[in-house]
Amino acid sequence: MRPYVEEACCISCGACESVCSADPNVFEVGEVASVVHPEVCSGDGQCAEVCPGECIQISEAGE
């Protein structure tokens, strides 16, 4: 599974980063959230659930 962040709607709140249980964290939040370690994503969808702007989608790799 791979998360995708729609950067145009991201408000850099850090909610995705705070709930990510992967080590290292899948996300890095700067001006926008970026996916920096997609290979460790568990695909549990917690990041998408907490995103206030609904800017995160989880999909199969390559989709």
N, CA, C and O atoms as a GROMACS GRO file, in nm:
protein
  252
    1MET      N    1   0.085  -0.118   0.000
    1MET     CA    2   0.000   0.000   0.000
    1MET      C    3   0.089   0.124   0.000
    1MET      O    4   0.201   0.123   0.052
    2ARG      N    5   0.036   0.230  -0.060
    2ARG     CA    6   0.112   0.353  -0.067
    2ARG      C    7   0.018   0.471  -0.045
    2ARG      O    8  -0.085   0.482  -0.112
    3PRO      N    9   0.053   0.560   0.049
    3PRO     CA   10  -0.027   0.681   0.066
    3PRO      C   11   0.012   0.786  -0.037
    3PRO      O   12   0.127   0.792  -0.080
    4TYR      N   13  -0.084   0.866  -0.076
    4TYR     CA   14  -0.062   0.976  -0.167
    4TYR      C   15  -0.121   1.100  -0.102
    4TYR      O   16  -0.234   1.097  -0.054
    5VAL      N   17  -0.044   1.211  -0.102
    5VAL     CA   18  -0.091   1.337  -0.044
    5VAL      C   19  -0.122   1.434  -0.157
    5VAL      O   20  -0.035   1.463  -0.239
    6GLU      N   21  -0.244   1.483  -0.161
    6GLU     CA   22  -0.281   1.588  -0.255
    6GLU      C   23  -0.230   1.720  -0.196
    6GLU      O   24  -0.296   1.781  -0.112
    7GLU      N   25  -0.114   1.761  -0.242
    7GLU     CA   26  -0.044   1.874  -0.181
    7GLU      C   27  -0.122   2.004  -0.189
    7GLU      O   28  -0.106   2.090  -0.102
    8ALA      N   29  -0.206   2.021  -0.290
    8ALA     CA   30  -0.282   2.146  -0.307
    8ALA      C   31  -0.379   2.171  -0.193
    8ALA      O   32  -0.414   2.286  -0.167
    9CYS      N   33  -0.423   2.066  -0.124
    9CYS     CA   34  -0.519   2.088  -0.015
    9CYS      C   35  -0.456   2.069   0.123
    9CYS      O   36  -0.522   2.096   0.223
   10CYS      N   37  -0.332   2.024   0.131
   10CYS     CA   38  -0.265   1.999   0.259
   10CYS      C   39  -0.239   2.130   0.333
   10CYS      O   40  -0.189   2.227   0.275
   11ILE      N   41  -0.275   2.132   0.462
   11ILE     CA   42  -0.254   2.253   0.544
   11ILE      C   43  -0.138   2.236   0.642
   11ILE      O   44  -0.120   2.320   0.730
   12SER      N   45  -0.060   2.131   0.626
   12SER     CA   46   0.058   2.105   0.709
   12SER      C   47   0.026   2.095   0.858
   12SER      O   48   0.103   2.142   0.942
   13CYS      N   49  -0.086   2.034   0.891
   13CYS     CA   50  -0.126   2.024   1.032
   13CYS      C   51  -0.045   1.919   1.108
   13CYS      O   52  -0.030   1.928   1.230
   14GLY      N   53   0.008   1.820   1.037
   14GLY     CA   54   0.088   1.716   1.100
   14GLY      C   55   0.009   1.601   1.158
   14GLY      O   56   0.067   1.512   1.221
   15ALA      N   57  -0.122   1.599   1.137
   15ALA     CA   58  -0.204   1.490   1.191
   15ALA      C   59  -0.160   1.355   1.135
   15ALA      O   60  -0.155   1.256   1.208
   16CYS      N   61  -0.130   1.349   1.006
   16CYS     CA   62  -0.088   1.224   0.943
   16CYS      C   63   0.041   1.172   1.006
   16CYS      O   64   0.055   1.053   1.034
   17GLU      N   65   0.134   1.262   1.027
   17GLU     CA   66   0.262   1.225   1.086
   17GLU      C   67   0.245   1.176   1.229
   17GLU      O   68   0.314   1.084   1.272
   18SER      N   69   0.154   1.237   1.302
   18SER     CA   70   0.137   1.201   1.443
   18SER      C   71   0.072   1.065   1.464
   18SER      O   72   0.096   1.002   1.567
   19VAL      N   73  -0.010   1.017   1.370
   19VAL     CA   74  -0.075   0.887   1.388
   19VAL      C   75  -0.004   0.773   1.315
   19VAL      O   76  -0.040   0.657   1.332
   20CYS      N   77   0.096   0.806   1.236
   20CYS     CA   78   0.167   0.703   1.160
   20CYS      C   79   0.249   0.617   1.256
   20CYS      O   80   0.332   0.668   1.331
   21SER      N   81   0.224   0.486   1.253
   21SER     CA   82   0.293   0.395   1.344
   21SER      C   83   0.417   0.332   1.281
   21SER      O   84   0.488   0.256   1.346
   22ALA      N   85   0.443   0.364   1.156
   22ALA     CA   86   0.558   0.306   1.086
   22ALA      C   87   0.689   0.363   1.140
   22ALA      O   88   0.694   0.476   1.190
   23ASP      N   89   0.793   0.283   1.130
   23ASP     CA   90   0.926   0.328   1.173
   23ASP      C   91   1.025   0.291   1.064
   23ASP      O   92   1.056   0.173   1.046
   24PRO      N   93   1.076   0.388   0.990
   24PRO     CA   94   1.059   0.532   1.010
   24PRO      C   95   0.921   0.578   0.965
   24PRO      O   96   0.851   0.506   0.893
   25ASN      N   97   0.883   0.697   1.007
   25ASN     CA   98   0.753   0.754   0.975
   25ASN      C   99   0.740   0.768   0.823
   25ASN      O  100   0.835   0.807   0.755
   26VAL      N  101   0.623   0.736   0.771
   26VAL     CA  102   0.596   0.747   0.628
   26VAL      C  103   0.597   0.893   0.583
   26VAL      O  104   0.638   0.924   0.471
   27PHE      N  105   0.553   0.982   0.672
   27PHE     CA  106   0.536   1.123   0.636
   27PHE      C  107   0.643   1.213   0.696
   27PHE      O  108   0.700   1.184   0.802
   28GLU      N  109   0.667   1.322   0.627
   28GLU     CA  110   0.748   1.432   0.679
   28GLU      C  111   0.669   1.558   0.647
   28GLU      O  112   0.630   1.580   0.533
   29VAL      N  113   0.645   1.640   0.748
   29VAL     CA  114   0.565   1.760   0.728
   29VAL      C  115   0.654   1.883   0.728
   29VAL      O  116   0.726   1.910   0.824
   30GLY      N  117   0.648   1.956   0.619
   30GLY     CA  118   0.717   2.084   0.605
   30GLY      C  119   0.611   2.184   0.564
   30GLY      O  120   0.513   2.205   0.636
   31GLU      N  121   0.629   2.247   0.449
   31GLU     CA  122   0.525   2.336   0.396
   31GLU      C  123   0.400   2.256   0.363
   31GLU      O  124   0.289   2.308   0.374
   32VAL      N  125   0.417   2.131   0.323
   32VAL     CA  126   0.308   2.035   0.303
   32VAL      C  127   0.357   1.899   0.350
   32VAL      O  128   0.477   1.880   0.369
   33ALA      N  129   0.267   1.806   0.369
   33ALA     CA  130   0.306   1.670   0.405
   33ALA      C  131   0.362   1.601   0.282
   33ALA      O  132   0.306   1.612   0.172
   34SER      N  133   0.471   1.530   0.300
   34SER     CA  134   0.532   1.455   0.192
   34SER      C  135   0.547   1.310   0.234
   34SER      O  136   0.572   1.280   0.351
   35VAL      N  137   0.531   1.220   0.139
   35VAL     CA  138   0.552   1.078   0.163
   35VAL      C  139   0.701   1.052   0.140
   35VAL      O  140   0.749   1.061   0.027
   36VAL      N  141   0.773   1.019   0.247
   36VAL     CA  142   0.917   1.000   0.235
   36VAL      C  143   0.960   0.854   0.250
   36VAL      O  144   1.070   0.817   0.207
   37HIS      N  145   0.877   0.770   0.310
   37HIS     CA  146   0.909   0.628   0.326
   37HIS      C  147   0.786   0.542   0.294
   37HIS      O  148   0.731   0.477   0.383
   38PRO      N  149   0.742   0.542   0.167
   38PRO     CA  150   0.621   0.465   0.132
   38PRO      C  151   0.637   0.316   0.153
   38PRO      O  152   0.538   0.245   0.173
   39GLU      N  153   0.760   0.267   0.150
   39GLU     CA  154   0.784   0.123   0.161
   39GLU      C  155   0.747   0.066   0.297
   39GLU      O  156   0.731  -0.055   0.310
   40VAL      N  157   0.735   0.149   0.400
   40VAL     CA  158   0.701   0.099   0.533
   40VAL      C  159   0.553   0.120   0.569
   40VAL      O  160   0.511   0.090   0.680
   41CYS      N  161   0.475   0.171   0.475
   41CYS     CA  162   0.333   0.197   0.501
   41CYS      C  163   0.259   0.066   0.526
   41CYS      O  164   0.271  -0.029   0.448
   42SER      N  165   0.183   0.060   0.636
   42SER     CA  166   0.105  -0.060   0.668
   42SER      C  167  -0.028  -0.061   0.594
   42SER      O  168  -0.092  -0.166   0.584
   43GLY      N  169  -0.071   0.053   0.543
   43GLY     CA  170  -0.198   0.061   0.471
   43GLY      C  171  -0.319   0.062   0.561
   43GLY      O  172  -0.430   0.037   0.515
   44ASP      N  173  -0.299   0.091   0.692
   44ASP     CA  174  -0.412   0.088   0.784
   44ASP      C  175  -0.508   0.206   0.767
   44ASP      O  176  -0.620   0.202   0.818
   45GLY      N  177  -0.466   0.311   0.698
   45GLY     CA  178  -0.554   0.424   0.668
   45GLY      C  179  -0.575   0.525   0.778
   45GLY      O  180  -0.655   0.617   0.762
   46GLN      N  181  -0.504   0.511   0.890
   46GLN     CA  182  -0.522   0.606   0.999
   46GLN      C  183  -0.491   0.749   0.955
   46GLN      O  184  -0.558   0.843   0.996
   47CYS      N  185  -0.388   0.765   0.872
   47CYS     CA  186  -0.350   0.898   0.825
   47CYS      C  187  -0.464   0.962   0.745
   47CYS      O  188  -0.494   1.080   0.764
   48ALA      N  189  -0.527   0.885   0.658
   48ALA     CA  190  -0.637   0.937   0.578
   48ALA      C  191  -0.757   0.972   0.666
   48ALA      O  192  -0.827   1.070   0.640
   49GLU      N  193  -0.781   0.891   0.770
   49GLU     CA  194  -0.894   0.916   0.860
   49GLU      C  195  -0.879   1.046   0.938
   49GLU      O  196  -0.978   1.115   0.962
   50VAL      N  197  -0.757   1.081   0.978
   50VAL     CA  198  -0.738   1.201   1.060
   50VAL      C  199  -0.712   1.327   0.979
   50VAL      O  200  -0.711   1.436   1.036
   51CYS      N  201  -0.691   1.316   0.850
   51CYS     CA  202  -0.662   1.434   0.768
   51CYS      C  203  -0.786   1.523   0.758
   51CYS      O  204  -0.887   1.481   0.704
   52PRO      N  205  -0.778   1.646   0.811
   52PRO     CA  206  -0.896   1.732   0.811
   52PRO      C  207  -0.940   1.776   0.672
   52PRO      O  208  -1.057   1.808   0.651
   53GLY      N  209  -0.849   1.778   0.577
   53GLY     CA  210  -0.883   1.819   0.442
   53GLY      C  211  -0.911   1.704   0.348
   53GLY      O  212  -0.936   1.725   0.229
   54GLU      N  213  -0.907   1.580   0.401
   54GLU     CA  214  -0.925   1.459   0.320
   54GLU      C  215  -0.829   1.458   0.202
   54GLU      O  216  -0.867   1.429   0.089
   55CYS      N  217  -0.702   1.492   0.231
   55CYS     CA  218  -0.598   1.506   0.128
   55CYS      C  219  -0.517   1.380   0.106
   55CYS      O  220  -0.430   1.378   0.019
   56ILE      N  221  -0.542   1.274   0.182
   56ILE     CA  222  -0.461   1.153   0.172
   56ILE      C  223  -0.546   1.037   0.123
   56ILE      O  224  -0.655   1.011   0.173
   57GLN      N  225  -0.494   0.969   0.023
   57GLN     CA  226  -0.555   0.847  -0.028
   57GLN      C  227  -0.452   0.735  -0.014
   57GLN      O  228  -0.332   0.758  -0.026
   58ILE      N  229  -0.500   0.614   0.010
   58ILE     CA  230  -0.415   0.496   0.019
   58ILE      C  231  -0.448   0.409  -0.100
   58ILE      O  232  -0.565   0.379  -0.125
   59SER      N  233  -0.346   0.367  -0.175
   59SER     CA  234  -0.372   0.283  -0.292
   59SER      C  235  -0.263   0.175  -0.301
   59SER      O  236  -0.160   0.182  -0.234
   60GLU      N  237  -0.290   0.078  -0.386
   60GLU     CA  238  -0.190  -0.024  -0.413
   60GLU      C  239  -0.073   0.043  -0.483
   60GLU      O  240  -0.092   0.137  -0.560
   61ALA      N  241   0.047  -0.004  -0.459
   61ALA     CA  242   0.164   0.051  -0.526
   61ALA      C  243   0.147   0.041  -0.677
   61ALA      O  244   0.106  -0.062  -0.729
   62GLY      N  245   0.178   0.150  -0.745
   62GLY     CA  246   0.170   0.152  -0.890
   62GLY      C  247   0.035   0.196  -0.944
   62GLY      O  248   0.021   0.211  -1.065
   63GLU      N  249  -0.064   0.218  -0.859
   63GLU     CA  250  -0.195   0.263  -0.907
   63GLU      C  251  -0.197   0.413  -0.925
   63GLU      O  252  -0.299   0.469  -0.965
   0.00000   0.00000   0.00000
